[in-house]
Amino acid sequence: MQNRVNQETKQYYLTIEGQEVEVSEEVYRAFKRPIWAEHKRNDRQKLCQISDGKGGLKRCIEDCSKCSRTKEGNVLSLDGLEETGYSVEDRAQDIAEIVADKMLLEELFTALEELDPNSHRICELLMEGHSKREIARIMSIPQSSFEYQFKKLMASLRRRLENYI
């Protein structure tokens, strides 16, 4: 949808499905208000926050193109993060855990793709939240046979993922 305003006579138009439709100012503003609000929210997010001297924060009103604290387009420094109370040391462990988790998930997905059809189906049904008993019934196999297949599958996945755990 596009829109335009004829400035001389204050006519308001919205483009709906490729056709310009004249609307009242009230309708035009009602249509545009959420769009304007979203633009304003996005602009506000780009502004940095500075200390108000009382332990709180306030929005910076300086020219962002000349400010060293602006959020958009600046390289973050560790000193700058620590000045705002963000501890860098605490995050190093989190990043290592995130990387390890990501590697584990990638290996798990690879292992799941390489499973035989029965084992793959068992994993699908488990992820859907079915109990072992329901899975045995769905797959039309005796409970004892399912338990054997399940233990064999879990042992196989455990061996495969041992290096990542």
ZADRENLO-986730 format. One record per residue: residue in three letters; chain; x, y, z of N, C-alpha, C, O, CB in turn. Coordinates in pm, whole numbers, plus 32768, in hexadecimal, padded with zeros to 4 digits. Glycine has a CB too. Example, Ala and Ser with C-alpha at 12.3 -4.5 7.8 and 13.67 -1.06 7.14 Angstrom:
BADO residu chaine   nx   ny   nz  cax  cay  caz   cx   cy   cz   ox   oy   oz  cbx  cby  cbz
BADO    ALA      A 8527 7DC7 830C 84CE 7E3E 830C 8528 7EB6 830C 8590 7EB4 834E 846B 7E41 8389
BADO    SER      A 8505 7F1F 82C4 8557 7F96 82CA 850A 8003 8313 853D 8072 8324 8580 7FC4 823C
This chain:
BADO residu chaine   nx   ny   nz  cax  cay  caz   cx   cy   cz   ox   oy   oz  cbx  cby  cbz
BADO    MET      A 8054 7F8A 8000 8000 8000 8000 8058 807C 8000 80B9 8084 804B 7FA1 8000 8079
BADO    GLN      A 8036 80D8 7FAD 807B 8157 7FAE 8015 81C2 7FD1 7F9D 81A9 7FD8 80BF 8174 7F24
BADO    ASN      A 8047 8239 7FE6 7FED 82A6 8008 802C 8329 7FDB 80A5 8331 7FC7 7FCE 82A9 809F
BADO    ARG      A 7FDA 838E 7FCC 800D 8412 7FAC 7FAA 8479 7FE1 7F34 845D 7FF5 8024 8424 7F13
BADO    VAL      A 7FDD 84F1 7FF7 7F8A 855E 8029 7F97 85D1 7FC5 8006 85FB 7FA5 7FB4 858A 80BA
BADO    ASN      A 7F28 8603 7F96 7F29 8676 7F3E 7F2F 86F1 7F98 7ECC 8712 7FDA 7EAA 867A 7EDE
BADO    GLN      A 7FA2 8735 7F9C 7FB9 87A2 7FFB 7F61 881D 7FE2 7F3C 8863 8040 804A 87CA 7FF7
BADO    GLU      A 7F40 8839 7F63 7EF3 88B4 7F48 7E67 88AE 7F83 7E3A 890E 7FC1 7EEB 88CC 7EB1
BADO    THR      A 7E22 8841 7F70 7D97 8838 7F9C 7D83 87D9 8012 7D12 87C0 803B 7D40 880D 7F29
BADO    LYS      A 7DF2 87A5 8047 7DED 874A 80B9 7D93 86D2 809D 7D3C 86B0 80ED 7DBD 8794 8135
BADO    GLN      A 7DA8 8693 802B 7D63 8617 800D 7DC1 85A5 8033 7E3A 85AD 801C 7D38 860F 7F76
BADO    TYR      A 7D8A 853C 806C 7DDA 84CD 809B 7DB9 8451 8049 7D44 8433 802F 7DC1 84B4 8132
BADO    TYR      A 7E22 840A 8021 7E12 8394 7FCD 7E5F 831E 8009 7ECC 832D 803E 7E43 83B0 7F3E
BADO    LEU      A 7E23 82A9 7FFE 7E66 822C 801D 7E60 81D6 7FA0 7DF9 81D2 7F5C 7E25 81E3 8099
BADO    THR      A 7ECC 8191 7F81 7ECC 8138 7F0F 7EAB 80AC 7F40 7EF5 8072 7F8F 7F55 813A 7EC4
BADO    ILE      A 7E3C 8078 7F12 7E0D 7FF6 7F3C 7DFD 7FA0 7EC0 7DB0 7FC0 7E66 7D88 7FFF 7F8B
BADO    GLU      A 7E48 7F31 7EBD 7E47 7ED4 7E4C 7E5D 7F1D 7DC8 7E19 7F01 7D65 7DC4 7E88 7E47
BADO    GLY      A 7EBB 7F78 7DC7 7EE3 7FBE 7D4D 7E8C 8035 7D27 7EA7 8077 7CC3 7EE5 7F5F 7CDD
BADO    GLN      A 7E24 8051 7D73 7DCD 80C2 7D54 7DD3 8128 7DC3 7DCF 8107 7E3A 7D3B 8093 7D3E
BADO    GLU      A 7DDD 81A8 7D9A 7DDC 8213 7DFD 7D4C 822F 7E26 7CF3 8241 7DD3 7E1F 8293 7DC6
BADO    VAL      A 7D3A 8232 7EA8 7CB4 824A 7EDF 7CBD 82C6 7F37 7D11 82CE 7F90 7C7F 81CE 7F30
BADO    GLU      A 7C65 8326 7F1C 7C63 839F 7F6E 7C21 837E 7FF2 7BB7 833E 7FF6 7C18 8414 7F25
BADO    VAL      A 7C61 83AB 8060 7C2B 8391 80E5 7C2D 8413 8135 7C6F 8475 8110 7C7D 8323 812E
BADO    SER      A 7BE5 8412 81A1 7BE5 8487 81F8 7C68 848E 8245 7CB2 842C 824D 7B6C 8483 825A
BADO    GLU      A 7C84 8502 827D 7CFE 8512 82CC 7CFC 84B2 8343 7D63 8479 8366 7D0B 85A4 82FE
BADO    GLU      A 7C89 849F 837E 7C7C 8447 83F2 7C9F 83B7 83CD 7CE8 8374 8416 7BED 844E 8429
BADO    VAL      A 7C6C 8387 835C 7C8A 82FF 8330 7D1E 82F4 830D 7D5F 8291 8330 7C32 82D9 82B5
BADO    TYR      A 7D53 8359 82C9 7DE0 8359 82A2 7E3A 8350 831E 7E95 82FE 8324 7E03 83D7 8251
BADO    ARG      A 7E1E 83A4 8380 7E6F 83A4 83FA 7E5E 8322 8449 7EBF 82EF 8481 7E48 841B 8452
BADO    ALA      A 7DE5 82EC 844D 7DCF 826E 8493 7E1D 81FD 8450 7E52 81A6 8494 7D38 824C 8496
BADO    PHE      A 7E25 8200 83CB 7E70 819B 8383 7F06 81AB 8399 7F4D 8148 83AB 7E51 81A2 82EE
BADO    LYS      A 7F36 8225 8397 7FC5 8241 839F 7FFC 823E 842E 8074 8228 8441 7FE2 82C7 8361
BADO    ARG      A 7FA7 8254 8492 7FD5 825F 851C 802A 81E8 8549 8096 81FD 8580 7F5E 826E 8578
BADO    PRO      A 7FFD 816A 8533 8052 80FA 855F 80D6 80F4 8512 813C 80CA 8549 8006 8077 854F
BADO    ILE      A 80D6 811B 8495 8150 811C 8445 81B0 8184 847B 8227 8169 848B 8131 8137 83B0
BADO    TRP      A 817C 81FA 8498 81D0 8265 84D0 8208 823A 8559 827D 8252 8578 817F 82E9 84DE
BADO    ALA      A 81B3 81FA 85A9 81DE 81CF 862E 824F 8167 8623 82AF 816B 8670 8167 8194 867E
BADO    GLU      A 8243 810C 85C4 82AC 80A7 85B1 832F 80E8 8585 839A 80C2 85B5 8280 803F 8549
BADO    HIS      A 8327 814A 852B 839F 8193 8501 83DF 81D9 8578 8459 81D8 8587 837D 81F9 8493
BADO    LYS      A 838D 8215 85CC 83C1 825D 8641 8403 81FB 86A3 846D 8219 86DA 8350 82AA 8687
BADO    ARG      A 83C4 8187 86B8 8401 8121 8710 8488 80F4 86D9 84E9 80E6 8724 83A2 80A7 871F
BADO    ASN      A 848E 80DE 8657 850D 80B5 861A 8577 8121 8628 85EB 8103 8644 84F9 8094 8585
BADO    ASP      A 8550 819F 8616 85AF 820D 8627 85DF 8216 86B8 8655 8230 86D1 856F 8291 85FB
BADO    ARG      A 8584 8201 8717 85A8 8209 87A3 860B 819C 87CB 8662 81B3 881F 852C 81FF 87F9
BADO    GLN      A 85FE 8128 878F 8658 80BA 87B0 86E7 80D8 8785 8745 80A1 87BD 8628 803A 876E
BADO    LYS      A 86F7 812E 8723 877D 8150 86F3 87C4 81B2 8750 883E 81BE 874C 8775 818B 8667
BADO    LEU      A 8779 81F7 87A4 87B5 8259 87FD 87F5 8214 8875 87C0 81B2 88A9 874C 82BE 882C
BADO    CYS      A 8864 8249 889F 88A6 820F 8913 886B 8249 8993 8826 82AF 8991 893F 8227 890E
BADO    GLN      A 8886 8207 8A02 8857 8234 8A83 88D0 825A 8AD6 8938 8218 8AD2 8802 81C7 8ACA
BADO    ILE      A 88C2 82C6 8B21 892F 82F6 8B75 88FD 8307 8C04 8884 830E 8C1C 896A 837C 8B3F
BADO    SER      A 8959 830C 8C5F 8936 831A 8CEC 88F8 83A3 8D03 8926 8407 8CCC 89B2 8305 8D46
BADO    ASP      A 8890 83A8 8D56 8852 8428 8D78 888F 8464 8DF6 8862 84CD 8E24 87BC 8417 8D8A
BADO    GLY      A 88F5 8422 8E2E 8938 8454 8EA5 88F4 842C 8F26 8928 8446 8F92 8941 84E7 8E9F
BADO    LYS      A 8880 83ED 8F1D 8836 83C4 8F94 882B 832B 8F9B 87D7 82F6 8FE5 87A9 8404 8F95
BADO    GLY      A 887D 82E7 8F50 8879 8255 8F4F 881D 821D 8EE4 8810 81A3 8ED8 884E 8224 8FD5
BADO    GLY      A 87DD 8272 8E98 8784 8245 8E2E 87BE 8263 8DA4 8830 8292 8D98 86FC 8287 8E3B
BADO    LEU      A 8770 8247 8D3E 879B 8260 8CB5 873B 82BF 8C71 86C4 82C3 8C91 87A6 81DD 8C66
BADO    LYS      A 8770 830B 8C13 871B 8360 8BBF 874F 8356 8B31 87C3 8333 8B1A 8719 83F4 8BF1
BADO    ARG      A 86FB 8376 8AD1 8722 8370 8A45 877C 83E5 8A23 8766 8457 8A4E 86A6 836F 89E9
BADO    CYS      A 87E3 83C8 89D6 8840 842E 89A8 87FB 8484 893F 87B4 844F 88EA 88C3 83EE 896F
BADO    ILE      A 880E 8506 8943 87D0 855F 88E1 8837 85A2 8888 8818 85FE 883D 877D 85C9 8927
BADO    GLU      A 88B5 8572 888F 891F 85AA 883D 8913 8577 87AD 88C6 851C 8791 89A9 8587 8877
BADO    ASP      A 8962 85B4 8753 8966 858A 86C7 89AA 8502 86BF 8A20 84F7 86DF 89B1 85F3 866F
BADO    CYS      A 8961 849A 8696 8995 8411 8695 8A0B 8400 8635 8A60 83AB 864C 8927 83B0 866F
BADO    SER      A 8A11 8450 85CB 8A7E 8440 856C 8B04 846B 85A8 8B6D 8445 8575 8A62 8492 84EE
BADO    LYS      A 8B00 84BA 8615 8B7B 84E8 8656 8B93 84A4 86DC 8BF7 84BE 871F 8B76 857E 8668
BADO    CYS      A 8B39 844E 8702 8B3F 8410 8788 8B8C 838D 8783 8B7B 833D 8727 8AB1 83F9 87C0
BADO    SER      A 8BE0 8377 87E6 8C2C 82FB 87ED 8BDA 828A 882D 8C04 8217 882B 8CAC 8310 883D
BADO    ARG      A 8B65 82AB 8866 8B14 8247 88AA 8AA1 8214 8855 8A58 81BC 8881 8ADE 827F 892A
BADO    THR      A 8A8E 8247 87DE 8A1B 8220 878E 8A1A 818A 8773 8A84 814F 8760 8A1A 826C 870A
BADO    LYS      A 89A6 814D 8772 899B 80BD 8764 89B5 808F 86D5 89F9 802B 86C0 8912 808F 8790
BADO    GLU      A 8982 80D7 8674 8985 80A5 85EB 8A08 80C8 85A7 8A2F 813D 85A3 8911 80DC 859B
BADO    GLY      A 8A4C 8066 8573 8AC2 807D 8522 8B43 8089 856E 8BAC 8093 852F 8AB0 80F6 84D4
BADO    ASN      A 8B43 8088 85F2 8BBE 8092 863F 8BF3 8009 8663 8BA6 7FAA 8672 8BA7 80E4 86BE
BADO    VAL      A 8C74 8000 866F 8CB2 7F85 869E 8CAA 7F86 8736 8CCB 7FEA 8776 8D46 7F78 866B
BADO    LEU      A 8C7F 7F17 876E 8C76 7F10 87FF 8D00 7EF6 8839 8D4F 7EAA 8802 8C14 7EA1 882A
BADO    SER      A 8D1D 7F36 88A9 8D9B 7F1D 88ED 8D7E 7ED9 8972 8D12 7EEB 89AC 8DEB 7FA1 8902
BADO    LEU      A 8DDE 7E8B 89A1 8DCD 7E49 8A23 8DC6 7EAF 8A93 8D79 7E9E 8AF2 8E3F 7DE7 8A3D
BADO    ASP      A 8E16 7F1B 8A88 8E11 7F83 8AEF 8D87 7FC4 8AF4 8D52 7FDF 8B5F 8E7D 7FED 8AD5
BADO    GLY      A 8D4F 7FDD 8A7D 8CCA 801A 8A77 8C60 7FC1 8AB6 8C05 7FF2 8AF9 8CA5 8039 89E8
BADO    LEU      A 8C6C 7F3F 8A9F 8C0D 7EE2 8ADD 8C1B 7EE0 8B74 8BB7 7EDE 8BBC 8C22 7E56 8AA5
BADO    GLU      A 8C97 7EE1 8BA5 8CAC 7EDE 8C35 8C7D 7F5F 8C77 8C4F 7F5D 8CE9 8D3F 7EC6 8C54
BADO    GLU      A 8C8A 7FD1 8C2F 8C5B 8051 8C66 8BC5 804F 8C7D 8B93 8090 8CD9 8C81 80C5 8C09
BADO    THR      A 8B7C 8006 8C29 8AEB 7FFF 8C38 8ABF 7F94 8C9A 8A48 7F7C 8CAC 8AAA 7FE6 8BB2
BADO    GLY      A 8B23 7F51 8CDC 8B02 7EEE 8D41 8AF6 7E61 8D0B 8AC8 7E08 8D53 8A83 7F14 8D83
BADO    TYR      A 8B1E 7E4B 8C91 8B17 7DC8 8C54 8B9C 7D82 8C67 8C02 7DB1 8C33 8AF2 7DD1 8BBE
BADO    SER      A 8B9F 7D15 8CB0 8C1C 7CCF 8CCE 8C41 7C72 8C5C 8BF6 7C16 8C3B 8C11 7C7F 8D52
BADO    VAL      A 8CB3 7C8A 8C1F 8CE0 7C3D 8BAD 8D0C 7BB2 8BD7 8CF5 7B52 8B8D 8D51 7C84 8B65
BADO    GLU      A 8D4B 7BA3 8C4A 8D7B 7B22 8C77 8D09 7ABE 8C85 8D18 7A49 8C62 8DC6 7B30 8CFB
BADO    ASP      A 8C98 7AEC 8CB8 8C24 7A95 8CCA 8BF3 7A5D 8C46 8BC4 79EB 8C41 8BB4 7AE0 8D10
BADO    ARG      A 8BFE 7AA9 8BDD 8BC9 7A81 8B5C 8C24 7A1D 8B15 8BF4 79D1 8AC0 8BB5 7AFB 8B05
BADO    ALA      A 8CA6 7A1B 8B35 8D01 79C0 8AF0 8CD5 7930 8B03 8CD7 78E2 8AA4 8D91 79D4 8B23
BADO    GLN      A 8CAD 790C 8B7C 8C7F 7883 8B96 8BFF 7868 8B4A 8BEF 77FC 8B10 8C6A 786C 8C2D
BADO    ASP      A 8BA4 78C7 8B48 8B26 78B6 8B00 8B3F 789E 8A6C 8AFE 7848 8A30 8ACD 7931 8B14
BADO    ILE      A 8B9B 78E6 8A31 8BB9 78D7 89A3 8BF1 784C 8988 8BCB 780C 8927 8C1B 7943 8973
BADO    ALA      A 8C4B 781E 89DE 8C83 7798 89CE 8C15 772F 89D7 8C14 76CE 898A 8CEF 777E 8A39
BADO    GLU      A 8BB9 7741 8A34 8B4A 76E2 8A41 8AF0 76E6 89C7 8AC1 767D 8999 8AF9 7700 8ABF
BADO    ILE      A 8AD6 775C 8992 8A82 776A 891C 8AC2 7723 88A5 8A7E 76DC 885B 8A6A 77FF 88FC
BADO    VAL      A 8B44 7737 8893 8B8B 76F6 8824 8B86 765E 8835 8B6D 7616 87D5 8C1E 7728 881C
BADO    ALA      A 8B9F 762E 88AE 8B9C 759D 88C8 8B10 7566 88AE 8B02 74FB 8872 8BC7 757F 8959
BADO    ASP      A 8AA9 75AD 88DA 8A20 7581 88C2 8A00 757C 882D 89BF 751F 87FD 89BD 75DD 8909
BADO    LYS      A 8A2F 75E1 87E5 8A16 75E6 8755 8A5A 7571 870F 8A1F 7533 86B6 8A47 766C 8719
BADO    MET      A 8AD5 7553 8736 8B1D 74E3 86FA 8AD7 745F 871A 8ACD 7407 86C5 8BAF 74DF 872C
BADO    LEU      A 8AA6 7451 8796 8A5E 73D9 87BE 89DF 73C9 876B 89C1 735C 873B 8A3C 73DE 8855
BADO    LEU      A 8994 7435 875A 8919 742F 870B 8935 740C 867A 88ED 73BB 863F 88CF 74B4 8712
BADO    GLU      A 899D 7447 8641 89BF 7428 85B6 89E1 7394 85A7 89B6 7354 8547 8A35 747E 8586
BADO    GLU      A 8A2D 735F 8605 8A50 72D1 8600 89D5 727A 8614 89C6 7212 85D3 8ABA 72B0 866B
BADO    LEU      A 897C 72A4 866E 8901 7259 8684 88AB 7256 8607 8877 71EC 85E3 88B2 7295 86F8
BADO    PHE      A 889B 72C7 85C3 884E 72CB 8548 888C 7272 84DC 8845 722E 8493 8842 735B 8515
BADO    THR      A 890F 7274 84D4 8954 721E 8473 893A 718C 8495 891D 713C 843C 89EC 723B 8472
BADO    ALA      A 8945 716A 8515 892D 70DF 8540 889D 70B6 8523 8885 7045 84F7 894B 70CF 85D6
BADO    LEU      A 883F 710E 853B 87B2 70ED 8522 8797 70D7 848E 8746 7082 8469 8757 715C 8557
BADO    GLU      A 87DA 7123 8439 87C8 7112 83A8 87FD 708C 8378 87CD 7057 8313 880D 7183 835C
BADO    GLU      A 885F 7054 83BE 889E 6FD7 8394 885B 6F5B 83CF 8887 6EEB 83B4 8930 6FD8 83BC
BADO    LEU      A 87F2 6F6C 841E 87AF 6EFA 845D 8761 6EA8 83F7 8739 6ED9 838E 8751 6F2A 84CA
BADO    ASP      A 874E 6E29 8419 86F8 6DD4 83C6 8667 6E05 83D6 8649 6E4B 8437 8705 6D3C 83EE
BADO    PRO      A 860E 6DE2 8379 8583 6E16 837E 853A 6DFB 8402 84F4 6E54 8433 8534 6DD9 830E
BADO    ASN      A 854A 6D84 843D 8504 6D66 84BC 8537 6DBF 852C 84E7 6DF6 8579 8517 6CD2 84E2
BADO    SER      A 85BA 6DCE 8537 85F4 6E21 85A0 85CC 6EB3 858C 85AF 6EFB 85EB 868E 6E14 85A3
BADO    HIS      A 85CB 6EDD 8510 85A4 6F68 84F0 8513 6F7F 851A 84F2 6FE8 8553 85B5 6F85 8458
BADO    ARG      A 84BC 6F1E 84FE 842F 6F2A 8523 841F 6F2F 85BB 83CE 6F7C 85EF 83DC 6EB5 84E9
BADO    ILE      A 846C 6EDE 8603 8467 6EE0 8695 848B 6F6C 86C9 8447 6FA1 8720 84C8 6E76 86D1
BADO    CYS      A 84F6 6FA7 8692 851F 702D 86BC 84B4 7095 869D 8499 70ED 86EF 85A2 7055 8678
BADO    GLU      A 8476 708B 8628 840B 70E9 8603 8398 70E1 8668 8367 7147 8698 83D7 70CB 8575
BADO    LEU      A 836E 7066 8686 82FE 7055 86E3 8322 7083 8770 82CD 70BA 87B6 82D2 6FC2 86E6
BADO    LEU      A 839F 706D 879A 83CA 709F 881C 83C4 7137 8820 8396 7172 8883 8459 7070 883B
BADO    MET      A 83F2 7178 87B4 83F1 720B 87B0 8364 7243 87AB 834C 72B4 87D5 843F 723D 8737
BADO    GLU      A 8306 71F4 8779 827A 721E 8778 823A 720E 8802 81C9 723B 8818 822B 71CF 8710
BADO    GLY      A 8282 71CD 8860 8250 71C2 88E8 820B 713F 8908 81CD 7132 8971 81F3 722F 8902
BADO    HIS      A 8216 70DD 88B0 81D7 705B 88CB 8228 700D 8932 82A2 701A 893A 81CA 7009 8848
BADO    SER      A 81E2 6FBD 8981 8225 6F67 89E3 825C 6EED 899A 8238 6ED2 8928 81C3 6F3C 8A57
BADO    LYS      A 82B3 6EA2 89DF 82EB 6E29 89A4 827B 6DC5 8981 827E 6D86 8917 8351 6DE8 8A05
BADO    ARG      A 821D 6DB8 89D9 81AD 6D5C 89C2 815E 6D84 8946 8139 6D2E 88F5 8150 6D58 8A3D
BADO    GLU      A 8143 6E08 8937 80F9 6E37 88C1 8148 6E1E 8841 8110 6DF8 87DB 80D9 6ECD 88CF
BADO    ILE      A 81CA 6E34 8848 821E 6E20 87D1 821C 6D8E 87A7 8211 6D70 8730 82AF 6E4E 87ED
BADO    ALA      A 8226 6D31 8808 8220 6CA2 87E8 819C 6C80 87A5 8198 6C34 8744 8233 6C4D 8867
BADO    ARG      A 812F 6CB9 87D8 80AA 6CA0 879E 80A2 6CDB 8712 8071 6C99 86B6 803C 6CDC 87F8
BADO    ILE      A 80D1 6D5A 8700 80CC 6D9B 867D 811C 6D4D 8616 80F3 6D40 85A3 8100 6E2B 8687
BADO    MET      A 8190 6D18 8640 81E7 6CD0 85E3 81C1 6C3C 85D7 81FF 6BF1 858C 8278 6CDC 8610
BADO    SER      A 815B 6C13 861F 8127 6B8A 861B 8193 6B22 863A 81A2 6ABE 85F4 80EB 6B6D 8592
BADO    ILE      A 81DD 6B3C 86A6 8241 6ADB 86D3 822B 6AC2 8768 81FA 6B19 87AF 82D3 6B0D 86B7
BADO    PRO      A 8251 6A4C 8797 8242 6A2E 8826 8295 6A8F 887B 82FD 6ABF 884F 826B 699C 8844
BADO    GLN      A 8265 6AAA 88F2 82A9 6B06 894D 8339 6ADA 8969 8392 6B2E 896D 825B 6B10 89D1
BADO    SER      A 8350 6A59 897A 83D7 6A28 8998 8435 6A3F 8920 84AA 6A61 8933 83D3 6991 89BC
BADO    SER      A 8403 6A2E 88A6 8454 6A47 882F 8474 6ADC 8823 84E3 6B03 8800 840A 6A16 87AF
BADO    PHE      A 840F 6B2D 8842 8427 6BBD 883D 8491 6BE5 88A3 84EA 6C34 8883 83A4 6C0B 8857
BADO    GLU      A 8488 6BB1 891D 84E8 6BD3 8986 8576 6BAF 895A 85D4 6BFB 8972 84C5 6B8A 8A0A
BADO    TYR      A 8586 6B3A 8919 8609 6B10 88E9 863B 6B73 887E 86AE 6BA0 8884 8603 6A80 88AE
BADO    GLN      A 85E5 6B95 881D 860C 6BF5 87B3 862C 6C7D 87EE 868A 6CC0 87C3 859A 6C03 874B
BADO    PHE      A 85DE 6CA6 8851 85F2 6D29 888F 8679 6D2F 88D6 86C4 6D8F 88C5 8580 6D47 88F1
BADO    LYS      A 8698 6CC9 8926 8719 6CC6 896D 878D 6CC4 890A 87F2 6D08 891F 8721 6C4B 89CA
BADO    LYS      A 877F 6C78 88A0 87E7 6C6F 8839 87FA 6CF9 87F5 886B 6D23 87DD 87C2 6C03 87D0
BADO    LEU      A 878B 6D3C 87D8 8790 6DC1 879A 87D2 6E27 87F5 8828 6E73 87C9 8703 6DF0 8775
BADO    MET      A 87AB 6E28 8875 87E3 6E88 88D3 8879 6E70 88E9 88C6 6ECF 88F3 8799 6E81 8959
BADO    ALA      A 88A2 6DF1 88F1 892F 6DD0 8901 897E 6E00 8887 89ED 6E35 8895 8943 6D38 8916
BADO    SER      A 8945 6DEE 8812 8987 6E18 8796 8998 6EB1 8793 8A04 6EE3 8772 8936 6DEA 871B
BADO    LEU      A 892F 6EF8 87B5 8936 6F8B 87B7 8996 6FBB 8823 89E1 701B 880D 88AA 6FC8 87CE
BADO    ARG      A 8994 6F7A 8897 89ED 6FA0 8905 8A80 6F90 88DB 8AD2 6FE8 88F4 89D0 6F4B 8983
BADO    ARG      A 8AA0 6F20 889B 8B29 6F09 886A 8B50 6F74 8804 8BBF 6FA9 8806 8B37 6E7C 882C
BADO    ARG      A 8AF4 6F93 87AC 8B0E 6FF4 8743 8B28 7080 877D 8B7A 70CB 8748 8A99 6FF7 86E0
BADO    LEU      A 8AE1 70A2 87E7 8AE7 7129 881F 8B46 7135 8897 8B52 71A0 88D2 8A5D 7155 8848
BADO    GLU      A 8B89 70C7 88BC 8BE1 70C7 8931 8C48 7138 8930 8C62 7175 8997 8C2A 7043 893A
BADO    ASN      A 8C81 7154 88BF 8CE8 71BB 88B4 8CB4 7247 88CB 8D02 72A3 88E4 8D29 71B3 882D
BADO    TYR      A 8C30 725B 88C2 8BF7 72E1 88CD 8BB8 72FA 8955 8B93 736B 8975 8B90 72F6 8861
BADO    ILE      A 8BAB 7292 89A5 8B67 72A2 8A26 8BCC 72BF 8A93 8BA8 72CF 8B07 8B14 7225 8A4A
